[in-house]
Amino acid sequence: MMNNGARVRPTLTDLAAFSAIAEHRSFRKAADELGVSRSSLSHAIAALEHSLGTRLLHRTTRSVAPTEAGERLLRRLKPVLQDLDQAIDAVVDDGGHPSGALRINGGEGAMRLLLKQIVPRFLERYPQVSLDLVTDGNLVDIIEQGFDAGIRLAEAVPQDMIAVPFGDDFRFLAVAAPSYLEVAGRPSTPDELRQHRCIRQRLPSGRFYRWEFEKHGHEIVIDVPGALTLNHTMLTIEAAADGLGIAYVPETAARPWLTDGRLVPLLEDWSPRVGGLRLYYSGHRHVPAALRAFINVMQDAS
């Protein structure tokens, strides 16, 4: 039975701790987000439940879930905490500087572009922000993994996310070295790739990447043959430039090799442009000042 005597007003820290635990349904994930220990969170929740005189969380060795009272509190508490964060950020925007850590997850190619085009000017403009860029071939749940944002191709962005364009649309191209084409000939249709030596790429999921082509509304998807399989775009490009076969890669990544003639584009009329990179984040959570500043720098550079 909870204490029904004189109640002590809960602290903002305890309320924020409860909100994080209830949203993540995990003490560990909430502790990672808040940068505190799990034991500290446990003490905070015990103090909060004691001061309110009611249990807020069902806790077992395997799971955490809000009680009915906890759900009611969470629904009322979330907009209050978001308004408070926005008020603090407004003060920062008016007279201070964004600070703290900004965590972004993305593929290697996207991170290379960020490092080249965005990161230098962002760090110069906002030196108090600690930028944590994590390269990952898998499409992760950025909320569950504690990231502020992700950056992926437009087609890979989850539908419930807010997406901000970064860079131009682009296309995938089949490419090969002149030395390979001199011996094997040049394919004139995607179907002819089945008679060629292709360099296959394995996705992080373990599946082979299938090559996609489209012309006048006619789409062809081919699981190409090949004795060589790689799981890294730049290694695939280098292997193609060394004459080991035909590769299918982003045109932007292969551009230096295409420009100096080490690679030749193939089936260009079968290779339409697709949606480019997008920086994305949750529209259901407060947007930190550091992330808004990063988006502003990114848009200024476009």
C-alpha positions as CSV (number, residue, x, y, z in Angstrom):
1,M,0.0,0.0,0.0
2,M,1.4,3.4,-1.0
3,N,1.8,6.3,1.4
4,N,-1.3,8.5,1.5
5,G,0.1,11.1,3.8
6,A,1.4,14.5,2.8
7,R,2.8,14.3,-0.7
8,V,6.0,15.8,-1.8
9,R,5.8,17.5,-5.2
10,P,7.7,15.3,-7.7
11,T,10.9,16.7,-9.2
12,L,11.2,17.3,-12.9
13,T,14.1,14.8,-13.0
14,D,11.9,12.1,-11.7
15,L,9.1,12.9,-14.1
16,A,11.5,12.9,-17.0
17,A,12.9,9.5,-15.9
18,F,9.4,8.0,-15.7
19,S,8.5,9.4,-19.2
20,A,11.7,7.8,-20.7
21,I,11.1,4.4,-19.1
22,A,7.4,4.3,-20.0
23,E,8.2,5.2,-23.6
24,H,11.1,2.8,-24.1
25,R,9.5,0.2,-21.8
26,S,13.0,-0.5,-20.6
27,F,15.2,0.8,-17.8
28,R,18.3,0.1,-19.8
29,K,17.3,2.1,-22.9
30,A,16.0,4.9,-20.7
31,A,19.3,5.0,-18.8
32,D,21.2,5.2,-22.1
33,E,19.1,8.0,-23.4
34,L,19.3,10.0,-20.1
35,G,23.0,9.2,-19.5
36,V,22.4,7.9,-16.0
37,S,22.6,4.5,-14.3
38,R,19.7,2.0,-14.1
39,S,20.0,2.1,-10.3
40,S,19.5,5.9,-10.3
41,L,16.3,5.4,-12.4
42,S,15.0,2.7,-10.1
43,H,15.5,5.1,-7.1
44,A,13.8,7.9,-9.1
45,I,10.7,5.8,-9.9
46,A,10.4,4.6,-6.4
47,A,10.5,8.2,-5.1
48,L,8.0,9.3,-7.7
49,E,5.6,6.4,-6.9
50,H,5.9,7.1,-3.2
51,S,5.2,10.9,-3.6
52,L,2.2,10.2,-5.8
53,G,0.8,7.4,-3.7
54,T,0.3,5.1,-6.6
55,R,2.2,2.5,-8.7
56,L,3.1,3.8,-12.2
57,L,5.0,0.8,-13.7
58,H,4.5,-2.9,-13.8
59,R,8.0,-4.4,-13.4
60,T,9.2,-8.0,-13.9
61,T,12.6,-9.4,-14.6
62,R,11.8,-9.3,-18.4
63,S,9.5,-6.4,-19.0
64,V,8.4,-3.0,-18.0
65,A,5.0,-1.5,-18.8
66,P,3.0,1.5,-17.4
67,T,0.1,0.7,-15.2
68,E,-3.3,2.4,-15.9
69,A,-2.3,5.3,-13.7
70,G,1.1,5.4,-15.4
71,E,-0.6,5.6,-18.9
72,R,-2.7,8.5,-17.8
73,L,0.3,10.3,-16.4
74,L,2.3,9.7,-19.5
75,R,-0.4,11.1,-21.8
76,R,-0.5,14.3,-19.8
77,L,3.2,14.5,-19.1
78,K,4.6,14.1,-22.7
79,P,3.3,17.4,-24.1
80,V,4.3,19.3,-20.9
81,L,7.9,18.0,-21.2
82,Q,8.0,18.8,-24.9
83,D,6.8,22.3,-24.3
84,L,9.4,22.8,-21.6
85,D,12.2,21.5,-24.0
86,Q,10.9,23.9,-26.7
87,A,10.9,26.8,-24.3
88,I,14.5,26.1,-23.3
89,D,15.5,25.7,-26.9
90,A,13.8,29.0,-27.7
91,V,16.1,30.7,-25.2
92,V,19.1,29.0,-26.7
93,D,18.1,30.1,-30.2
94,D,17.6,33.7,-29.1
95,G,20.8,34.2,-27.2
96,G,22.8,31.1,-26.8
97,H,24.2,28.2,-28.7
98,P,23.0,24.6,-29.2
99,S,25.1,22.1,-27.2
100,G,25.1,18.5,-26.1
101,A,25.4,15.4,-28.2
102,L,23.8,14.8,-31.6
103,R,23.6,11.1,-32.8
104,I,23.0,10.3,-36.4
105,N,22.9,6.8,-38.0
106,G,23.4,6.1,-41.7
107,G,25.1,4.1,-44.4
108,E,28.7,4.6,-45.3
109,G,28.1,6.5,-48.5
110,A,25.8,9.0,-46.8
111,M,28.3,9.5,-44.0
112,R,31.0,10.2,-46.5
113,L,28.9,13.0,-48.0
114,L,28.0,14.4,-44.6
115,L,31.7,14.5,-43.6
116,K,32.7,16.2,-46.9
117,Q,29.8,18.7,-47.3
118,I,28.1,19.3,-44.0
119,V,30.2,18.4,-40.9
120,P,33.0,20.9,-41.3
121,R,30.8,23.9,-41.5
122,F,28.5,22.6,-38.8
123,L,31.3,22.0,-36.3
124,E,32.7,25.4,-37.1
125,R,29.4,27.1,-36.5
126,Y,28.4,25.0,-33.4
127,P,31.5,24.0,-31.6
128,Q,29.6,23.2,-28.4
129,V,27.8,20.3,-30.1
130,S,29.3,16.8,-29.9
131,L,28.5,15.0,-33.2
132,D,28.3,11.2,-33.0
133,L,28.0,9.6,-36.5
134,V,27.4,5.9,-36.6
135,T,27.9,4.0,-39.8
136,D,25.6,1.0,-40.2
137,G,24.7,-1.1,-43.2
138,N,21.5,-2.2,-41.6
139,L,18.3,0.0,-41.5
140,V,17.9,0.4,-37.7
141,D,15.1,1.8,-35.6
142,I,16.6,5.1,-34.8
143,I,14.2,5.7,-31.8
144,E,14.8,2.3,-30.2
145,Q,18.6,2.7,-30.7
146,G,18.8,6.2,-29.2
147,F,19.6,8.2,-32.3
148,D,18.3,11.7,-33.0
149,A,18.2,11.2,-36.8
150,G,19.1,8.8,-39.6
151,I,20.1,9.3,-43.2
152,R,19.1,6.9,-45.9
153,L,17.9,6.7,-49.5
154,A,14.3,8.1,-49.8
155,E,12.8,4.7,-50.5
156,A,14.2,3.3,-47.2
157,V,12.9,6.0,-44.9
158,P,10.0,4.7,-42.7
159,Q,6.7,6.3,-43.5
160,D,6.1,7.8,-40.1
161,M,9.2,9.9,-40.2
162,I,9.8,13.5,-41.2
163,A,12.3,13.5,-44.1
164,V,14.6,16.3,-45.2
165,P,16.2,16.0,-48.7
166,F,20.0,15.9,-48.8
167,G,21.7,16.2,-52.1
168,D,20.3,15.5,-55.6
169,D,18.4,12.4,-56.8
170,F,20.7,9.9,-58.5
171,R,20.8,6.6,-60.3
172,F,22.4,3.2,-60.1
173,L,24.5,2.2,-63.1
174,A,25.9,-1.0,-64.4
175,V,29.6,-0.3,-65.0
176,A,32.6,-2.2,-66.3
177,A,36.3,-1.7,-67.2
178,P,37.2,-1.2,-70.9
179,S,39.5,-4.3,-70.6
180,Y,36.5,-6.5,-69.6
181,L,34.3,-5.2,-72.4
182,E,37.0,-5.8,-75.0
183,V,36.9,-9.5,-74.2
184,A,33.3,-10.1,-73.1
185,G,31.4,-7.5,-75.2
186,R,28.9,-4.9,-74.2
187,P,25.4,-5.9,-73.0
188,S,22.6,-4.0,-74.9
189,T,19.7,-5.1,-72.6
190,P,19.5,-6.1,-68.9
191,D,18.7,-9.7,-69.9
192,E,22.1,-10.0,-71.6
193,L,23.7,-9.5,-68.2
194,R,22.8,-13.2,-67.5
195,Q,25.6,-14.1,-70.0
196,H,28.2,-11.9,-68.3
197,R,30.5,-12.2,-65.3
198,C,28.9,-9.9,-62.7
199,I,30.1,-8.7,-59.3
200,R,27.4,-9.5,-56.9
201,Q,26.7,-7.5,-53.7
202,R,25.5,-9.0,-50.4
203,L,23.2,-6.9,-48.3
204,P,23.6,-6.6,-44.5
205,S,20.6,-8.9,-44.2
206,G,22.6,-11.6,-46.0
207,R,20.5,-11.5,-49.2
208,F,22.0,-10.8,-52.6
209,Y,21.2,-7.3,-54.0
210,R,19.1,-7.7,-57.1
211,W,19.8,-5.3,-60.0
212,E,16.8,-3.1,-61.0
213,F,16.2,-1.5,-64.4
214,E,13.3,0.4,-66.0
215,K,12.6,1.8,-69.4
216,H,9.3,3.2,-70.7
217,G,7.5,1.8,-67.7
218,H,8.9,-1.7,-68.2
219,E,10.7,-2.9,-65.1
220,I,13.3,-5.7,-65.0
221,V,14.8,-7.1,-61.7
222,I,17.7,-9.5,-62.1
223,D,19.5,-11.7,-59.7
224,V,22.7,-11.6,-61.7
225,P,25.2,-14.5,-62.0
226,G,28.7,-14.1,-60.8
227,A,31.6,-15.9,-59.1
228,L,32.6,-12.9,-57.0
229,T,30.5,-11.4,-54.2
230,L,31.3,-8.4,-52.1
231,N,29.5,-6.4,-49.4
232,H,31.2,-3.0,-49.8
233,T,30.4,-0.5,-52.5
234,M,33.9,1.0,-52.9
235,L,35.5,-2.5,-53.1
236,T,32.9,-3.4,-55.7
237,I,33.8,-0.4,-57.8
238,E,37.5,-1.1,-57.5
239,A,37.0,-4.7,-58.5
240,A,35.1,-3.6,-61.6
241,A,37.8,-1.1,-62.5
242,D,40.3,-4.0,-62.3
243,G,38.4,-5.9,-64.9
244,L,36.8,-8.5,-62.7
245,G,33.3,-8.1,-64.1
246,I,30.3,-5.8,-64.4
247,A,29.2,-4.0,-61.2
248,Y,25.9,-2.2,-60.3
249,V,26.7,0.8,-58.1
250,P,25.5,4.4,-57.3
251,E,26.7,6.7,-60.1
252,T,27.8,9.3,-57.6
253,A,30.2,6.7,-55.9
254,A,31.7,5.6,-59.3
255,R,32.0,9.1,-60.8
256,P,35.8,9.5,-60.4
257,W,36.3,6.2,-62.2
258,L,33.8,7.1,-64.9
259,T,35.4,10.5,-65.4
260,D,38.9,9.2,-66.0
261,G,37.7,6.3,-68.1
262,R,38.7,3.5,-65.8
263,L,35.0,2.5,-65.8
264,V,32.4,2.7,-68.7
265,P,28.7,3.2,-68.0
266,L,26.3,0.5,-69.4
267,L,22.6,0.4,-70.1
268,E,22.2,4.1,-69.3
269,D,18.8,4.2,-71.0
270,W,17.6,1.5,-68.5
271,S,18.8,3.5,-65.5
272,P,16.3,6.2,-64.4
273,R,17.0,8.5,-61.5
274,V,15.6,7.6,-58.1
275,G,15.0,9.5,-54.9
276,G,18.3,10.6,-53.2
277,L,19.3,10.8,-49.6
278,R,17.0,12.0,-46.8
279,L,17.9,12.9,-43.3
280,Y,14.9,11.7,-41.2
281,Y,13.7,12.0,-37.6
282,S,10.6,11.3,-35.6
283,G,7.7,13.8,-35.8
284,H,6.3,12.5,-32.5
285,R,9.2,13.6,-30.4
286,H,10.7,17.0,-29.5
287,V,13.4,18.1,-32.1
288,P,16.5,19.1,-30.2
289,A,18.1,22.4,-30.9
290,A,21.3,20.7,-32.1
291,L,19.3,18.7,-34.7
292,R,17.5,21.8,-35.9
293,A,20.8,23.5,-36.3
294,F,22.2,20.6,-38.3
295,I,19.2,20.6,-40.6
296,N,19.6,24.3,-41.2
297,V,23.3,23.9,-42.1
298,M,22.4,21.0,-44.4
299,Q,19.7,23.1,-46.2
300,D,22.0,26.1,-46.5
301,A,24.5,23.8,-48.3
302,S,22.0,22.4,-50.8
